[in-house]
Amino acid sequence: MRLAALLLAPALLAACQPASTAPDGEPVLSYSDAFIMAPIAGRDITMGGIEISVEGGDVRLTGVSSDVATTVETHTMAMVDDRMQMRPVDGWDLKAGDTLKLDRGGDHLMFFGVDEALAAGDTANITFYFDVEGREEPLTLEAEAEVRGMGE
């Protein structure tokens, strides 16, 4: 039994590593809780969120795209004079060790030109683009998002 555990330990340890490893000195991105709200019937606009963490370097989120929308924007939300104000932003800076949380009631994603067939229970792909100092091409993070219905 001990021999089996010793032989299995390296495989289990390898399974806990990030799915993709970056070259030495390059930031490593990970995500959790990626979602898109199913659009209200007759509308082609909706919102979404995600938690993105970065280790090993600083990045700047500069763009987002999705296979279920023609345009995706990053938005900030603030209460001004008891009114909710949403505004598009160019992105956010993340320092090594930071987690960016995009969610309802705060900073979030807005999806425009959403596929009318998108429904709760579906999944969608979201691609995030990050600038990294010293890197010519953007660093990308591919996320699989759960489509949620109202109240989820």
Beta strands, then each sheet from edge to edge (+ up, - down):
strand 1: 28-37
strand 2: 45-55
strand 3: 59-66
strand 4: 71-80
strand 5: 83-89
strand 6: 92-94
strand 7: 99-102
strand 8: 108-112
strand 9: 123-131
strand 10: 139-148
sheet 1: 5+ 4- 8+ 2- 1+ 10+ 9- 3+ 6-
sheet 2: 5+ 4- 8+ 2- 7+
end
